Amino acid sequence: MTPAVTALPLVIRPEHPDDGPAIERLHARAFGPGRFARTAYRLREGTVPLADLCLTALVGTYLVGSVRIGPAEAAGGSLLVLGPLTVDPSFSDRGIGSALMQASLDAARSAGHGLVVLVGDAPYYRRFGFEPVPPGRLVLPGPVDPARFLWLELREGVKAARSGAIRPVRKRSGPDPIG
């Protein structure tokens, strides 16, 4: 039987600049080289994740999970793009992904953000309140299974104000906040 996440000495903390290499290795193990061809990756390419919303999970000193959230925009204003949410495969099914998701969504709400979108497994993300984006309402920069294109309203009324093509907010000059 797999122990519950509470049995692990799990620490959820903000991502540090020096976490970058460990997170990239985690993404490579979890998603493989095909991750670069996915539409969700294209939406994140060239953007800087929002440091105050990016979290990691550690068991001891071993980084076992990560969630990143980046900025984007559509007609009507800004929105957030969640992903990737990654858990080391050897630590799956222990609640680490759920803990990371809840903490990142709580941080986004506390910071006053209004809407989060992601491409992912609807049955998994439904527990956090995500639902499919109505067809044609928002458009990603590439193909995606409509059942996997999900959104979550963090502030009432924001979904009604967003439509059209989602555009990533590209990196601006200056220091990279989280590497």
Buried (B, 14 or more C-beta within 10 A) or exposed (E): EEEEBEEBEBEBEBBBEEBEEBBEEBBEEBBEEEBEEBBBBBBBEEBBBBBBBBBBBBBEEEBBBBBBBBBBBBEBEBBBBBBBBBBBEEBBEBBBBBBBBBBBBEBBBEEEBBBBBBBBEBEBBEEBEBEBBEEEBBBBBEEBEEEBBBBBBBEEEBBEEBBEEBEBBEEEEEEEEBB
